[in-house]
Amino acid sequence: MSDQALIYHIARDADITRLAEGKDYRCASLETEGFIHCCNQQQLPGVTARYYADIDDVHLLIIAVERLTPALILENTVGGDELFPHVYGPIAADCIIECIPYGLQSSERMGLLG
């Protein structure tokens, strides 16, 4: 699977409990904004630094784009030219190909930002 076929979402630990039961992934932004914020691999370091710099209770979800059934729209909802993938509906568990611990001391996060 090519990197272009993947998107990434940083999920709070409390939000991933449904995945262990095979249920769809949902988070607060789906209810409040109507979509789930995601990013591509190149955007991941910036998103992590801007929004999760001091947050330890997170996992990184790697999502297969071709498996998504909700709409995936590339947009920038806060202004600017950089487009981010937004998923307009819950993400089925089978779309998530990996759920990686992404806390402050995780090797994935340290390697990404270090």
Z-matrix of the N, CA and C atoms (Angstrom, degrees):
N
C 1 1.445
C 2 1.524 1 108.63
N 3 1.302 2 117.76 1 128.37
C 4 1.456 3 121.07 2 -177.93
C 5 1.518 4 110.60 3 -75.80
N 6 1.338 5 116.08 4 157.87
C 7 1.456 6 120.86 5 178.17
C 8 1.518 7 111.83 6 -60.58
N 9 1.341 8 117.96 7 -28.41
C 10 1.451 9 121.04 8 179.54
C 11 1.522 10 111.77 9 -70.39
N 12 1.314 11 117.02 10 -19.22
C 13 1.454 12 121.19 11 179.43
C 14 1.526 13 111.64 12 -88.87
N 15 1.334 14 117.08 13 4.74
C 16 1.459 15 122.04 14 -177.78
C 17 1.522 16 110.59 15 -119.74
N 18 1.328 17 115.20 16 143.93
C 19 1.456 18 120.79 17 168.36
C 20 1.522 19 107.16 18 -129.13
N 21 1.319 20 115.88 19 166.32
C 22 1.458 21 121.86 20 -172.76
C 23 1.520 22 110.21 21 -128.17
N 24 1.327 23 114.70 22 145.74
C 25 1.461 24 120.85 23 176.71
C 26 1.519 25 107.95 24 -139.83
N 27 1.314 26 116.75 25 131.65
C 28 1.462 27 121.18 26 175.99
C 29 1.520 28 106.91 27 -92.33
N 30 1.324 29 115.91 28 116.70
C 31 1.459 30 122.54 29 -173.21
C 32 1.518 31 111.13 30 -110.17
N 33 1.311 32 116.42 31 138.16
C 34 1.463 33 120.80 32 173.20
C 35 1.529 34 108.03 33 -68.55
N 36 1.316 35 116.22 34 143.86
C 37 1.464 36 120.95 35 -177.96
C 38 1.528 37 111.37 36 -54.43
N 39 1.330 38 117.94 37 -39.88
C 40 1.465 39 121.33 38 -179.12
C 41 1.525 40 112.01 39 -61.99
N 42 1.330 41 117.79 40 -27.66
C 43 1.461 42 121.53 41 -177.54
C 44 1.530 43 113.71 42 -81.99
N 45 1.331 44 117.78 43 -17.84
C 46 1.470 45 118.70 44 -176.15
C 47 1.526 46 113.31 45 -91.29
N 48 1.315 47 118.18 46 -2.20
C 49 1.466 48 120.00 47 -178.68
C 50 1.518 49 111.70 48 -60.32
N 51 1.324 50 117.90 49 -33.61
C 52 1.466 51 121.71 50 179.12
C 53 1.532 52 111.49 51 -64.48
N 54 1.331 53 116.88 52 -30.75
C 55 1.467 54 120.11 53 -178.86
C 56 1.524 55 111.48 54 -63.38
N 57 1.323 56 117.24 55 -37.55
C 58 1.464 57 120.89 56 179.63
C 59 1.526 58 111.09 57 -61.78
N 60 1.329 59 116.50 58 -24.39
C 61 1.463 60 121.73 59 178.72
C 62 1.532 61 111.37 60 -92.90
N 63 1.347 62 116.61 61 3.82
C 64 1.455 63 120.96 62 -179.86
C 65 1.524 64 114.00 63 77.90
N 66 1.318 65 116.71 64 15.19
C 67 1.466 66 121.32 65 -178.70
C 68 1.516 67 110.85 66 -90.96
N 69 1.322 68 115.93 67 163.75
C 70 1.457 69 121.95 68 178.24
C 71 1.524 70 111.29 69 -62.32
N 72 1.339 71 115.14 70 147.08
C 73 1.461 72 121.05 71 176.48
C 74 1.525 73 109.61 72 -82.98
N 75 1.309 74 115.01 73 132.76
C 76 1.464 75 123.29 74 175.31
C 77 1.519 76 107.90 75 -137.24
N 78 1.319 77 115.86 76 154.28
C 79 1.462 78 120.63 77 175.59
C 80 1.530 79 108.10 78 -146.71
N 81 1.318 80 116.31 79 173.94
C 82 1.463 81 121.19 80 -174.82
C 83 1.524 82 113.00 81 -57.87
N 84 1.334 83 118.21 82 -38.87
C 85 1.465 84 119.67 83 -176.08
C 86 1.532 85 112.12 84 -64.95
N 87 1.316 86 117.71 85 -25.24
C 88 1.463 87 119.93 86 177.35
C 89 1.528 88 109.72 87 -64.70
N 90 1.309 89 116.26 88 -38.57
C 91 1.467 90 120.72 89 178.75
C 92 1.528 91 111.81 90 -77.66
N 93 1.326 92 117.71 91 -41.62
C 94 1.466 93 120.54 92 -173.70
C 95 1.526 94 114.35 93 -85.84
N 96 1.345 95 117.12 94 -31.09
C 97 1.467 96 120.41 95 -176.58
C 98 1.534 97 112.88 96 -117.59
N 99 1.322 98 116.66 97 -13.39
C 100 1.454 99 120.64 98 178.47
C 101 1.515 100 114.79 99 90.62
N 102 1.344 101 118.03 100 3.36
C 103 1.460 102 121.07 101 179.85
C 104 1.517 103 110.77 102 -153.07
N 105 1.327 104 115.29 103 166.84
C 106 1.468 105 122.69 104 176.17
C 107 1.519 106 107.50 105 -105.31
N 108 1.325 107 116.16 106 123.94
C 109 1.466 108 122.22 107 178.91
C 110 1.518 109 110.23 108 -69.36
N 111 1.319 110 116.54 109 132.33
C 112 1.462 111 121.95 110 175.13
C 113 1.526 112 108.05 111 -135.82
N 114 1.315 113 116.14 112 177.88
C 115 1.459 114 121.26 113 176.79
C 116 1.518 115 108.32 114 -151.69
N 117 1.330 116 115.34 115 167.11
C 118 1.464 117 118.72 116 173.96
C 119 1.531 118 108.04 117 -93.30
N 120 1.305 119 117.09 118 177.52
C 121 1.470 120 121.11 119 -175.57
C 122 1.526 121 111.96 120 -61.70
N 123 1.320 122 117.46 121 -38.85
C 124 1.468 123 120.50 122 -179.53
C 125 1.525 124 112.10 123 -68.94
N 126 1.317 125 117.58 124 -28.54
C 127 1.468 126 121.88 125 -179.25
C 128 1.526 127 112.59 126 -83.96
N 129 1.312 128 117.49 127 -17.06
C 130 1.461 129 121.96 128 -174.14
C 131 1.527 130 114.09 129 -56.60
N 132 1.335 131 120.87 130 -46.42
C 133 1.472 132 118.95 131 179.48
C 134 1.540 133 112.60 132 -59.76
N 135 1.322 134 117.39 133 -41.88
C 136 1.461 135 120.66 134 -179.91
C 137 1.516 136 112.65 135 -66.89
N 138 1.325 137 116.36 136 -42.63
C 139 1.467 138 120.72 137 178.50
C 140 1.526 139 109.63 138 -63.02
N 141 1.318 140 116.42 139 -44.41
C 142 1.465 141 120.69 140 179.13
C 143 1.521 142 110.82 141 -60.13
N 144 1.314 143 117.38 142 -47.76
C 145 1.468 144 121.42 143 -178.15
C 146 1.533 145 111.87 144 -66.22
N 147 1.336 146 117.10 145 -40.54
C 148 1.476 147 120.27 146 -176.89
C 149 1.515 148 113.47 147 -72.76
N 150 1.318 149 117.46 148 -42.16
C 151 1.455 150 119.94 149 -169.19
C 152 1.526 151 115.76 150 -112.62
N 153 1.336 152 117.48 151 -14.60
C 154 1.459 153 119.76 152 -174.03
C 155 1.527 154 113.25 153 -131.16
N 156 1.316 155 117.62 154 19.81
C 157 1.468 156 121.92 155 -174.53
C 158 1.524 157 113.05 156 -54.62
N 159 1.311 158 117.82 157 -38.22
C 160 1.464 159 121.44 158 -176.93
C 161 1.526 160 113.13 159 -114.86
N 162 1.313 161 117.05 160 16.09
C 163 1.464 162 120.32 161 -176.02
C 164 1.526 163 109.41 162 -105.20
N 165 1.328 164 115.05 163 123.85
C 166 1.460 165 121.41 164 -173.07
C 167 1.528 166 113.22 165 -100.64
N 168 1.314 167 118.12 166 -26.36
C 169 1.467 168 121.38 167 -171.66
C 170 1.525 169 111.75 168 -91.07
N 171 1.339 170 115.70 169 63.11
C 172 1.462 171 120.82 170 -177.59
C 173 1.529 172 111.86 171 -135.41
N 174 1.322 173 114.34 172 158.60
C 175 1.460 174 124.00 173 172.96
C 176 1.517 175 107.83 174 -127.49
N 177 1.309 176 116.54 175 153.04
C 178 1.457 177 122.13 176 175.96
C 179 1.525 178 108.30 177 -100.75
N 180 1.323 179 115.41 178 120.78
C 181 1.461 180 120.43 179 176.78
C 182 1.517 181 108.77 180 -96.92
N 183 1.321 182 116.04 181 129.10
C 184 1.457 183 121.48 182 175.27
C 185 1.528 184 106.15 183 -106.07
N 186 1.326 185 115.18 184 121.47
C 187 1.459 186 121.66 185 -168.64
C 188 1.526 187 110.46 186 -116.01
N 189 1.319 188 116.37 187 131.57
C 190 1.465 189 122.50 188 176.83
C 191 1.526 190 108.57 189 -83.27
N 192 1.323 191 116.33 190 113.02
C 193 1.454 192 122.14 191 -175.81
C 194 1.526 193 111.87 192 -59.01
N 195 1.326 194 118.19 193 -42.62
C 196 1.460 195 120.37 194 -174.81
C 197 1.523 196 113.08 195 -67.71
N 198 1.316 197 117.99 196 -14.21
C 199 1.466 198 120.87 197 178.34
C 200 1.526 199 112.95 198 -90.35
N 201 1.317 200 117.52 199 -12.61
C 202 1.470 201 120.99 200 -176.95
C 203 1.519 202 111.06 201 -67.30
N 204 1.326 203 116.17 202 138.05
C 205 1.461 204 119.91 203 171.54
C 206 1.530 205 111.99 204 -103.34
N 207 1.349 206 120.00 205 -32.41
C 208 1.465 207 117.37 206 175.14
C 209 1.533 208 110.31 207 -68.71
N 210 1.311 209 115.60 208 161.17
C 211 1.465 210 120.30 209 178.57
C 212 1.524 211 110.37 210 -62.46
N 213 1.330 212 115.59 211 138.86
C 214 1.461 213 123.28 212 173.27
C 215 1.521 214 105.97 213 -114.84
N 216 1.331 215 115.66 214 116.53
C 217 1.458 216 120.59 215 -176.81
C 218 1.523 217 109.12 216 -120.96
N 219 1.330 218 116.31 217 129.70
C 220 1.468 219 121.61 218 174.96
C 221 1.514 220 107.36 219 -88.10
N 222 1.329 221 115.93 220 119.94
C 223 1.454 222 120.01 221 -176.57
C 224 1.518 223 110.51 222 -159.73
N 225 1.318 224 114.70 223 166.94
C 226 1.456 225 121.97 224 173.39
C 227 1.511 226 106.03 225 -125.28
N 228 1.321 227 116.52 226 105.94
C 229 1.464 228 121.36 227 -174.91
C 230 1.522 229 113.32 228 -85.38
N 231 1.329 230 117.64 229 -5.83
C 232 1.471 231 120.23 230 -180.00
C 233 1.518 232 112.18 231 -112.42
N 234 1.305 233 117.32 232 5.15
C 235 1.463 234 121.35 233 -178.60
C 236 1.517 235 110.48 234 97.54
N 237 1.292 236 116.59 235 159.00
C 238 1.454 237 121.22 236 -178.16
C 239 1.510 238 110.87 237 106.60
N 240 1.318 239 115.72 238 175.26
C 241 1.455 240 121.68 239 -174.70
C 242 1.521 241 114.29 240 -96.15
N 243 1.335 242 117.44 241 -21.81
C 244 1.457 243 120.48 242 -176.22
C 245 1.531 244 110.50 243 -73.54
N 246 1.321 245 116.42 244 127.01
C 247 1.459 246 121.76 245 -178.66
C 248 1.523 247 110.52 246 -98.07
N 249 1.324 248 115.23 247 137.22
C 250 1.460 249 122.29 248 179.96
C 251 1.519 250 109.25 249 -118.88
N 252 1.340 251 117.54 250 142.75
C 253 1.459 252 120.08 251 176.68
C 254 1.530 253 110.69 252 -74.69
N 255 1.321 254 115.73 253 127.84
C 256 1.459 255 122.38 254 176.34
C 257 1.524 256 108.28 255 -120.95
N 258 1.323 257 116.35 256 131.61
C 259 1.457 258 122.36 257 -179.27
C 260 1.527 259 107.88 258 -101.30
N 261 1.326 260 116.16 259 118.26
C 262 1.458 261 122.78 260 -174.88
C 263 1.530 262 112.21 261 -92.75
N 264 1.300 263 114.95 262 61.61
C 265 1.458 264 121.92 263 176.36
C 266 1.512 265 109.67 264 160.22
N 267 1.326 266 117.01 265 171.99
C 268 1.463 267 120.09 266 177.70
C 269 1.529 268 110.79 267 -63.22
N 270 1.314 269 116.09 268 149.87
C 271 1.464 270 121.88 269 179.91
C 272 1.523 271 108.24 270 -100.24
N 273 1.321 272 116.37 271 119.34
C 274 1.469 273 120.81 272 179.52
C 275 1.528 274 109.73 273 -62.61
N 276 1.307 275 115.47 274 144.84
C 277 1.464 276 120.78 275 -177.99
C 278 1.526 277 111.86 276 -56.82
N 279 1.331 278 118.04 277 -34.02
C 280 1.463 279 119.21 278 -177.93
C 281 1.529 280 113.38 279 -75.30
N 282 1.320 281 117.59 280 -5.62
C 283 1.476 282 121.68 281 174.09
C 284 1.524 283 111.36 282 -82.67
N 285 1.322 284 115.44 283 -19.77
C 286 1.468 285 120.90 284 -176.06
C 287 1.519 286 108.12 285 -91.97
N 288 1.331 287 115.07 286 108.31
C 289 1.463 288 118.48 287 -175.20
C 290 1.524 289 112.56 288 -85.91
N 291 1.328 290 116.03 289 -18.46
C 292 1.462 291 119.51 290 176.67
C 293 1.518 292 109.65 291 -154.72
N 294 1.326 293 115.46 292 143.26
C 295 1.467 294 123.45 293 175.61
C 296 1.526 295 105.64 294 -128.70
N 297 1.330 296 115.97 295 104.34
C 298 1.462 297 122.42 296 -170.10
C 299 1.528 298 110.47 297 -109.09
N 300 1.347 299 118.17 298 131.55
C 301 1.461 300 118.93 299 172.72
C 302 1.534 301 109.24 300 -55.06
N 303 1.331 302 116.64 301 132.05
C 304 1.464 303 120.96 302 -172.82
C 305 1.533 304 111.10 303 -134.01
N 306 1.339 305 114.48 304 32.50
C 307 1.462 306 120.22 305 178.08
C 308 1.521 307 111.56 306 -67.28
N 309 1.300 308 115.26 307 174.23
C 310 1.469 309 121.66 308 -174.54
C 311 1.521 310 113.51 309 -55.71
N 312 1.315 311 117.82 310 -33.97
C 313 1.463 312 121.14 311 -177.53
C 314 1.525 313 113.59 312 -103.13
N 315 1.325 314 118.07 313 8.46
C 316 1.463 315 119.77 314 -179.06
C 317 1.525 316 110.12 315 -67.81
N 318 1.316 317 115.43 316 147.18
C 319 1.466 318 119.42 317 -178.61
C 320 1.526 319 111.23 318 -64.69
N 321 1.333 320 118.09 319 -34.31
C 322 1.460 321 120.96 320 178.54
C 323 1.527 322 111.08 321 -63.02
N 324 1.309 323 115.69 322 -44.62
C 325 1.472 324 119.78 323 -179.29
C 326 1.518 325 111.35 324 -71.91
N 327 1.304 326 117.10 325 -41.32
C 328 1.467 327 120.65 326 -179.84
C 329 1.522 328 109.90 327 -63.68
N 330 1.319 329 118.13 328 -39.81
C 331 1.458 330 121.98 329 179.12
C 332 1.506 331 112.64 330 -69.16
N 333 1.320 332 116.49 331 -33.51
C 334 1.449 333 121.72 332 -179.33
C 335 1.525 334 111.70 333 -71.10
N 336 1.312 335 115.46 334 -42.98
C 337 1.459 336 120.46 335 -173.68
C 338 1.516 337 113.46 336 -100.20
N 339 1.327 338 116.51 337 -13.16
C 340 1.459 339 119.73 338 -172.58
C 341 1.462 340 116.34 339 -85.44
